[in-house]
């Protein structure tokens, strides 16, 4: 009789332990499910907020198996000066930006060097540096390195320069979801390629022949 009662109590204790473990496991799974649901909602809210605030197209893509080769600028060459013009060097350096802005030819090495430096930089709405940059800041910074000043936003940049039917190297190319209102800007590199800060891939290079961009293409402006 005593042995039977002992076995019975042991069985009750074992059953209680198993019930407690099952209850704890259910609570843990419930908490994990709630945490996952909260994370999904947060990601959705952030994604929607980025879509509403950004001035760039929501899902730019890069087509092709490899990015086009971007040549490094020639940085070791130095202009030769003679002794008679040496005293004018400070003044020449001070007026370099204005001279380049009115020149018929753009500083290709400087512009390609800037594009090359920014390639791979992540996209960040309102960003202006290598830690994150948006579309209009990228074009503004790259053109500035080539001696050309343009406004900060894509819509203001669209108001500058002269319209061109066929964009060439250094021209600004503009896009919009409706094909009318400017929402995105890039920098033409020639051969129907353009560099831009996409919301998905950051600074990258795409083709103007891509149907995605063809449908949203608004026009091009020459700012030099």
C-alpha positions in Angstrom: 0.0 0.0 0.0 2.8 2.4 0.9 4.7 1.6 -2.3 1.5 2.2 -4.4 0.9 5.6 -2.8 4.6 6.5 -3.4 4.3 5.6 -7.1 1.1 7.6 -7.4 2.6 10.8 -5.9 5.7 10.4 -8.2 3.4 10.1 -11.2 1.5 13.3 -10.1 4.8 15.2 -9.7 5.9 14.1 -13.2 2.6 15.1 -14.7 2.8 18.5 -13.1 6.4 19.1 -14.4 5.3 18.2 -17.9 2.3 20.5 -17.7 4.4 23.4 -16.5 6.9 22.8 -19.3 4.1 22.6 -21.9 2.7 25.9 -20.6 6.0 27.6 -20.7 6.6 26.4 -24.2 3.3 27.8 -25.4 4.0 31.1 -23.8 7.4 31.3 -25.4 5.9 30.5 -28.8 3.3 33.2 -28.3 5.9 35.8 -27.4 8.0 34.9 -30.4 5.0 35.2 -32.7 4.1 38.6 -31.2 7.7 39.8 -31.6 7.8 38.7 -35.2 4.4 40.3 -36.0 5.7 43.6 -34.5 8.9 43.5 -36.5 6.9 42.9 -39.8 4.6 45.8 -39.0 7.6 48.1 -38.2 9.4 47.1 -41.5 6.2 47.8 -43.4 5.7 51.2 -41.8 9.3 52.2 -42.5 9.1 51.0 -46.1 5.9 52.9 -46.7 7.4 56.0 -45.1 10.5 55.9 -47.3 8.2 55.5 -50.4 6.2 58.5 -49.4 9.1 60.8 -48.5 11.8 59.9 -51.1 12.2 62.0 -54.2 13.5 59.0 -56.2 11.8 56.1 -58.0 10.6 53.4 -55.6 12.2 50.4 -57.2 15.1 51.1 -59.6 16.9 48.0 -60.9 20.2 47.2 -62.4 20.2 45.0 -65.4 23.1 42.9 -66.6 25.6 40.5 -65.1 28.2 43.1 -64.3 28.5 46.8 -63.9 30.1 48.8 -66.7 33.8 49.6 -66.2 34.3 53.1 -64.8 37.7 54.5 -65.6 39.8 56.0 -62.9 40.6 59.7 -63.3 44.1 60.8 -64.1 45.1 62.2 -60.8 48.9 62.3 -61.1 49.0 64.8 -63.9 49.8 68.4 -62.9 49.5 71.4 -65.2 52.8 72.9 -66.2 53.4 76.5 -65.4 56.2 78.9 -66.3 57.8 81.5 -64.1 56.0 84.4 -65.7 52.6 82.9 -64.8 53.4 81.4 -61.4 52.3 84.5 -59.5 48.8 84.1 -61.2 48.3 80.6 -59.8 46.2 81.6 -56.7 43.9 83.7 -58.9 43.6 80.9 -61.5 42.8 78.3 -58.8 40.2 80.7 -57.3 38.4 81.1 -60.6 38.6 77.4 -61.7 35.0 76.7 -60.7 33.6 79.6 -62.7 35.7 78.8 -65.7 34.7 75.2 -65.8 31.0 76.1 -65.5 31.1 78.1 -68.6 33.3 75.8 -70.6 31.9 74.0 -73.6 33.5 70.7 -72.5 33.0 69.1 -69.1 35.9 67.8 -67.0 35.4 64.2 -67.8 38.1 62.8 -65.6 36.8 64.7 -62.6 33.2 63.7 -63.2 34.1 60.0 -63.8 36.3 60.1 -60.7 33.4 61.3 -58.6 31.0 58.7 -60.1 33.6 56.0 -59.4 34.0 57.1 -55.8 30.2 57.1 -55.1 29.5 53.8 -56.7 28.0 51.4 -54.1 27.2 54.2 -51.7 23.9 53.3 -49.9 20.8 55.4 -50.6 19.5 57.6 -47.8 16.8 60.2 -48.2 18.2 63.6 -47.5 21.8 62.2 -47.4 24.7 64.0 -49.0 27.7 61.9 -48.2 29.4 58.5 -48.5 27.4 57.2 -45.5 24.2 57.6 -47.5 23.0 59.8 -50.4 19.9 60.6 -52.4 19.6 61.0 -56.1 19.8 64.8 -56.4 22.7 65.1 -53.9 24.6 62.5 -55.9 24.2 64.5 -59.2 25.0 67.8 -57.4 28.2 66.5 -55.7 29.4 64.7 -58.9 28.9 67.8 -61.1 30.5 70.0 -58.4 33.7 67.9 -58.7 33.6 68.7 -62.4 33.2 72.5 -61.7 29.5 72.8 -62.2 27.0 74.1 -59.7 23.4 72.8 -59.7 20.6 73.2 -57.2 20.0 70.6 -54.4 16.7 69.0 -55.4 15.8 67.1 -58.6 12.9 69.4 -59.4 15.1 72.5 -59.1 17.8 70.8 -61.2 15.2 70.2 -63.9 14.6 74.0 -64.1 18.3 74.7 -64.9 20.3 74.3 -68.1 18.9 73.7 -71.6 16.8 70.8 -72.8 18.4 68.3 -75.1 16.7 65.6 -77.1 19.7 63.1 -76.9 21.5 63.1 -73.6 25.3 63.0 -73.7 28.0 62.6 -71.1 27.5 64.9 -68.2 23.8 65.7 -68.9 21.2 65.3 -66.3 18.4 62.8 -67.0 15.1 63.0 -65.2 12.3 60.4 -64.4 8.9 60.3 -62.8 6.3 57.7 -62.0 3.7 59.6 -64.1 6.2 60.5 -66.8 5.5 64.2 -66.1 6.4 65.2 -62.6 10.1 65.0 -61.8 10.8 62.5 -59.0 14.3 61.2 -59.8 17.5 62.4 -61.5 20.6 60.7 -62.8 23.8 61.6 -64.6 24.3 60.5 -68.2 27.6 58.7 -68.9 27.1 58.3 -72.6 26.1 55.2 -74.7 22.6 55.4 -73.1 24.1 54.6 -69.6 23.5 56.7 -66.6 24.6 56.8 -63.0 22.1 57.5 -60.2 21.4 56.8 -56.5 18.6 54.2 -56.5 16.5 53.6 -53.4 17.2 49.9 -53.6 20.8 49.5 -54.7 22.4 52.9 -53.8 24.6 54.5 -56.4 24.7 52.3 -59.4 24.7 52.4 -63.2 21.7 51.6 -65.4 20.6 51.8 -69.0 18.2 54.4 -70.5 17.0 51.6 -72.7 15.7 49.6 -69.8 11.9 49.5 -70.2 11.5 50.5 -66.5 13.3 53.8 -67.1 12.0 54.3 -70.6 8.5 54.4 -69.4 9.3 56.9 -66.7 11.8 59.1 -68.7 10.9 62.8 -68.7 13.8 64.5 -70.4 17.4 65.6 -70.2 19.1 68.9 -69.4 22.6 70.2 -70.3 24.0 72.3 -67.5 27.4 73.1 -68.8 
